[in-house]
Amino acid sequence: MLSLLQAGCQAEPTLTITLGGDVILGRDGQAIFAQDPWGGIVPPKSLTDSSRNWFLINLESPLGSLAESRAASNGYNLCAPLDTAEILKTGGVDLVSMANNHRDDCDDPVDPYQELKEISVLLEGQSVVLESPGGTITVLASDAVSKPLDMAALLAAVAEIRGKTDVLIVSLHWGVEYAGEPTPLQRDQAKQLANAGVDVLWGHHPHVLQPAEWVESDDIEHRMLALYSLGNLLTDQTMTYETRHSALIQLQFEEGEITQLSFQPLVLTQKDGRLGLAYPDEVAIKQISNRLGWAEILESYLNN
């Protein structure tokens, strides 16, 4: 990981998470990646003897198969064959959010709870608790693309969970595809989640990076890190500069507060017919950092 900030003395154990963007493993029931696409870019599982690093991604491709009559859908069906699940395991993924608008793309889906036994599966309206020596992380998910976001229900779920976990993350599938900024409605909803005590808002769906920001609660007692969109992580959407770029965000917590944050810029490349992740050059790193607004995130953190 490219560490851009390490603040304070790290008391052990800590809570650590790495957040990634959209993962698309198949189209029309066919696998996208013929080989391991990670390129050696896998977050370390253990940072210290007592600190576990949890790796979370948004999985756009449900696992299963398609009927022959639906085998050609112009690429908008993201059903992926079952064996592509090995890519998630190779990458060290710990949790997949499947609360998104493609979750029903397969005609004959497999049960993700049975097939992804080593990986936690997050579905619409559900929560997953990740336990580590440093405490608990609870992740709650909603899909705001297939239908309007039920903000009242989401806030009620947050209120139910908030006092029972050390760190609360809300995973939201939302926003406008390929848009460079979140909408005013998204920013209003982010404010409501900050007021409710959410620690991290983890957004996905636009397939491009959007500026992250700290969102302060009205009483100025709490602030939330809003990651509106981390872009594409693994996909075949290499058609534009923006869709090829993404970032992994790593956060460490002590007593529910972020004590260290870093980011790893990434680029999707096509080399010798092989599609996969690579480390970007200095020019791309600067552009990714600027689109994410990373300098502003760090400055606000240091001045808080």
Buried (B, 14 or more C-beta within 10 A) or exposed (E): BEEBBEEEEBEEBBBBBBBBBBBBBBBBBEBBBEEBBBBEBBBEBEBBEEBBBBBBBBBBBBBBBBEEEBBEBEEEBBBBBBEBBEBBEEBBBBBBBBBBBBBEBBBEBBEBEEBBEEBBBBBBBBBBEBBBEBBBBBBBBBBBBEEEBEBEEBBEBBEEBBEEBBBBBBBBBBBBEEBEBBEEBBBEBBBBBBBBBBBBBBBBBBBBBBBBBBBBBEEEEBBBBBBBBBBBBBBBBBEEEBBBBBBBBBBBBBEBEBBBBBBBBBBBBEEEEEBBBBBBEEEBBEBBBEBBBBEBBBEBBEEE
